[in-house]
Amino acid sequence: MTSTLALSRPTYGESVERLRHAQKSAKGAPAYSRFVNRPLGRRLAALAHVAGLTPNQVTALSAAATASAIAVLVLAPSEWWKGLVVAPLLALGYALDAADGQLARLRGGGTKAGEWFDHVVDAAKTSCLHLGVAVGAYLTFDPRPEAWLLVPLVFAAVASTWFFTIILNDHLRRLAGTRDVQATVASGEARQHSALRSLASSPVDYGVLCLLFLLVGAPVVFVWGYTLLAAGFVAVTAASMVAWFRQISTLDGAAA
């Protein structure tokens, strides 16, 4: 006899279709996040919904995937297969990070505790991944690039500042009542935003960083690629800080 619970449980297809019409705005979203990570997160959210998982459980799975990638990055020798393990685990963690919020929308909305947990995990991975690069390079790269170890340390500092500023911007806009809400949108709305702008944000796209780790088994190539990405991240961050300061400065006038 079919149970009432089984009858009421949504199907995978129903969940995916509901999420097609309940997406964040694509405004300002980098290319990988917009075109790869969100669609993948949507499908993982639908699977989690069918399985009866909570958003916090999906966040915990995201943390576990990212932590596993960092452990391999630090401890595994620099062989050809290393990137084939690290990059997919990081990408999975990122996709699950997109899925937890989408799952919350499927279940009728998130909670403050869930938002807190999600941000704490994001803050931890933002710094720990780059610190893992520094430790892993020190332990496994041959020859050991001692002077270069400053690059991931700088990357960690700038990436942490970038993440904190994004959260702070959102908080201040909420307080001012002028938050540019990442509201749910119709499925066609994403196409209204420039793909070129998304591509221009590639240096700060976490998905691009995930893909870069495919090269970690070839240390010389990885060092060059990582250094170029770090330089791009610093440049975009500097420009963004100027723009954000001007935007936040206008909130004082709006509140007056």
N, C-alpha and C positions, 0 to 999 in steps of 0.2 A: 504493500500500500504506500503510495507516494505521500510523503510528509508535507505539512503546510510550509515548512522551511524550504524544502526543495522546490515547491511550486513558486515561492516568492523570490527565490534567488535569481538575480539577473543573469542573462547569458553574456558571453564575451562580446558577441556582436552588438547587443543592445548597449552595453557599457561603452564600447568604442564609439558608437553613433551618438550617444549622449555627450561624450567628451568632444566630439567634433564641433559642437555648438556651444561649448563652454571653455574656450581657450583664452589665455591671457592675450593682451594686445601684443603684436609683434614689433611695436615701435621700439627702436633702439636695440633690439635683440641681435647679438652676433650671429653669423651665418650658420655655424655648426649647431648652436643652441636652437636656432629657429627652424632649420630645415632637417636636422637629424635628431637632435636630442628630444625635442618636444614630441614629435610623432612617435619616437621609440618609447618615451615616458608614458604617452597616452595608452599604448598597447600594454605596457607593464602595469599601469594603473587598472586597466580593464581586467587583466588576469588576477591582480590582487583583489579586485572587487568580487570577482566570481569565487575566489578562494576564501573570502571572508576576512582578509587581513585588514588591520587598522593602518591609518597613515603613519603612526609612530612605529609600527612594526616594519613598514617599508623604509622609513628613515633609518632604522637600526640595520636593515639589510644593506642599505647604501653605505653606511659607516663601515660595516664589516667588509664589503667589497673593496672599498678604498684602503682600509687598514691592511688588508691582505696584499694589495698591490704595493704599498709602501714597504711592507715586510720583505717581499721578494726583491724590491728595488735595493734595499739596504743589504740583504744577506746573500742573495744569489750571485754567483760569479758572472762576469760580463761575457756570457756566451751568446751565440746568435739567437737562441730561443727566448732569452730574457725579455725582450720587448714584446714578444708574442704572448707573454703571460701578463706583464705589467699593464700594457695599454688596454687590452680588453677588460681587465678588472677595473681600471680607472673609468673606462667608458660605461661599464655596467653601473658602477657607483653613481656616476653622473646622471644616467638615465633613471635610476631609482630615485635620485634626488628630485628629478622632474615629476616622477610618478606620485610621490607622496602628496604633493599639493593637488594634483589632479584627482587622486583618490578621495581627498578631503572634499572636493567639490561634488564628486559623485555621491558622497555620503551626506550631503546637505550643508557642508561648511566645516572649516577647521576650528581648532581651539587655540587659545593663547599658549597653553602648555605645548601643543604640537608645534606652533610657530617658534617657540623658544628652543625646543629640542632640535628642530631643523636648522636654526641659525647657529646653535652651538656646534653641531656636527660640521656645518659649512666652515665656520671659523677655524675649527681644529684642522680640517683637511687643507685649508688655504695655506697655513703656515707649515704644517707637518710634511706635506708633499715636497716642498722645496728644501726643507731641512733634511728630508730623506735623500734627496739628490746629493746634498753635500756629504752626508755620512756614507752613502753608497759609493760615491766617487772616491772618497778617501780610502774605503776598505777594499774596493774591487777593481778600480781602474788601474791599468798598467800601461804606461807609467802614471803615477799618481799626480794629478794636476793641482799641486798645492796652492799656487797663487790663484788659480781659477776658482777655488772653493769660495772665494768672496762673492762670485756671481750668484749662486743659489741663495746665499745669505741676504744679499741685497734684494733679490727677487722675492724672498719670503717677507721681508719688511715692507716692500712696496705693495705686494699682493694683499697682505693683511690690512694695510692702510686703505687700500682700494675697497676691500670688502666692508670694513668698518664704516667708511664714508658713505657707501651706498645705503647701509642700514640707517645711519644717522640722518641722511637726506630724507629718507622715507619717514622717519620718526618726526622730524621737524615739520615736514609738510602735513603730517597728520595733526600735529598740535596746532598748526596755523589754519587747518581746515581747507588747505589748497592742494592736498595730495593728488598727484597725477595717478589715479587709481589704475592698477593693472586689472581692469575689469574683464569679465567674460565677454567674448565677442562672437559675432557670427563667423562661420567657417571661412568665408571669402575675404574677411577683413585683412588678414595677414598679407594678401597680395597687394594691398594699397600702399605698403611701406617699401621703401627702396631697398632692393637687394644689394645695391652698391654700398649703401650705408652699413648694411650688415657685414659685408666683406671688409669694409674699412675698420670694423671693430675686431678683426681677427686676432690682433696681438693680445687682447684681453679676453678672448674666448677660451673658456676652460676646456672646451672640446678639442680645440687645436692643440692645447697642451697635452691632453690625453693621447692624441695621435702622434705627437712628437716622441713619446716614449716607445714607439715601435723601433726607434733607432738606438735605444739605450744599450743594446748588445754590441754596438759598434761605437765605442767611446769617443773616438776622434770626431766622427760625424755628429754624434749627439751633442758634444760640447759646442761645436759651431752652431748647430741649430738652436740649442737651448739659449746660447748667448745672444743670438739675433732676436729670439722671441723675447728675452728679458729686456733688451734694449727697446724693442717696440712697445712692450708693456709700460716701461718707464715713461716713454714719450707720450703715449695715449693718456696715462694717468696724470701727468703734469698738465696737459691741455685740459683734461676733464676737471681737474681741481679748480682751475681758473674759472671755467664755465659754471661749475657748481657753486662756487663762492658767490659769483654774481647773481645766480638764481636765488640762493638762500638769502642774500642781502635784500632782495625785493620783498621777502616775507615780512620784514620789519615794517615796510611801508604799507603792505596789505593789512597788517594788524593794527595800524595806527587809526 
